[in-house]
Amino acid sequence: MNPINHPEHLKSLLDRVFELRRQYYELDTQLKQTLGPPASEADIRDFEEAIGFTLPPSYRAFLSLHDGWIRWEGDIHILSLAQMREGPFVEWVREWKKEAEESEDVVVLNGLIIATQLHWDTGLILDTNEVDDQGEMPIVNWDRSEIVRYTSFSDLLERSAEDLQGLIDNGV
């Protein structure tokens, strides 16, 4: 296992990003972020079976620590496995993918939307069109088009921590 995807490293990184987000957004008490409880290995395997592929190691490690993150960024939630299987987010993702068919957005069409907010085509997408030799897939930050591409879920967390620390340090 790549050390960056080791659960202990990922837990430390998650704690850091969570705390930085708390500090940065502390002025808005309505935006209380919450990390979900761990997903079981059986739940992760069942989800992988349902979607037809193995999740990338860093995202899988995240799920084993926290099955979802409410208010990851504003009203954008990193969805739990249950939210990706049923409920209002599933309906919204179907609508989003239908719209993507018209514009032929292959990242949205083929990707796994792991974070979004209802009724706004923005969020994080696992780009299933690319898989590296360690099983990682890029994470695409999407807001009506590709904004930023991260090499993995770990990379997303690392760069989020750096960006947030910079904003805090600069008083932005």
N, C-alpha and C positions, 0 to 999 in steps of 0.2 A: 504494500500500500504506500502510495506517495505520502510522505510525512505531512504535507499541507492538507491532505484529506483525512488525516487521522482524527478520530472523534475528539481527542483532548485538545488538539490544535484548533479544530473547528469550534469547539465549545468556547475556548478562550477568545477566538475571533468574534463569535456571535455575541458574547458578553460585552466585548469592546464596542461593537457597532451599536448594540442595544443602548449602552450607556451614553455613547456619543449622540445618538438620535434623541435620547431623553434630554440631554443637556441642550442640544441645538433647538429642539422644539418646545422647551420648557415654558415659553411664554403662552403657548396655546394649550390650556389644560383639557380642551375637548379632544385633543388628538392623543389619547392614551394608548400607547402601543402595548400589545400583549403577545407573548410567545406561547404557542400551543404546547400541550404535553407531548411526550415522545410518541411516535408511531411505532407499533410493534413490527418486528421483522416479518411476521405473517401478513400484516396489513400492507406492508411495502411490496412483498412478493405478489399478493393478490392484485394490487394495483398494477404492477408490472405485467402480470398475466393479462389483465383487462386491456391495457394499452398496446401490448404486443412487443415491448422492448424493455431492456434493462435500463434503469435510471442511471445517470452518471454518478460516480462514487462520491463526489463532494455534495451533490444535492441529496443523495441517499443518506449520507452521514448527517446532513441537516435534519432530514425527516426523522432519523432515529433519535435526535436530540429534541426537536421541536416540530410537531406536525402542524405547520402554519405559523403565520406571524400577522396578527391583526394590526393594521396601520403601519405597515412596513415603511410607507412613505405617504403621508397625508391619508387619503381615502383608499390607497392601493394596499391590498392585502396579499401576502404570499399565502396561497390557498392551501388548506389542509387536504389530505387525500379524500376525505368525505366530501368536501366542497367541490372537488374536481370530478366527483362521481354523480352527485345529485344536488338538486336545489337551484336557487336563482343564478348562481355563477355558471352552472352548466348551460342553462338557457341562454345567458348572455354570451358565452363563448361560442355557442352554435350560431347566434346572430352575427357575431364578429367574423367568424370564419365564412359565413355566407357572403358577407360584404367583401371579404378578401378574395373570394372567387372572382368577383367582377373585376377587381384590380390586379388579379394574378399575383398577390403577395405570397410567394412560396414559403417564406418564413412563418407567416401566420397560418397558412393552410396546412403545412406539414408539421409545424412545431407544436410543442405542448405548452400551453399557456399556464404558467405556474403562479402568476400574480396579476391581479387586475382589480379594477373597481367596476361596479355595475354601470352599464350604459355609457361607457367611455372606452374607446379602443386604445387603451394604454396599459402598459404593464411589462412583465418579464416573460420572455418566451424561451424555452429550451429549443435551440435550433437542431432538430433531429436530422437535418440534411448533412451534418458534419459530426463525426465521432473521431476523436484522436486515439492513439495507440493505448492510452490508459482508460478508455471508455468515457472520457469527458466530452461534453457537448457545450458549445458556446451558449451563453445566456445573452439574449438580445433585449436591451431596454427599448421598448417600442412606444411611440406616441404618434400614431397615425403614419409613422414611418420609422425606420431604424434610426435610433439616436446614438446609442453606444453599444458596442459588442464586447463582451467579456469572454475570456477563454474558458471559464468554468464558474460554478457557483462560488467556489472559494475566491476566485479572482474578483467577482462581484463584491463580496464582503470586504476583501482587502482594499479595493479601490474606494468603496463606500466609506470605510474607516478613514482613509487618507483624505478624501474630499471633505468629510464632516469635520475632521480635526483642523483642516485648513480654514474652513468657514468659522469655526469656533475661535481659532487663534487670531483670525483677522477681524473678529467682531461683526461678521456679516450675518 
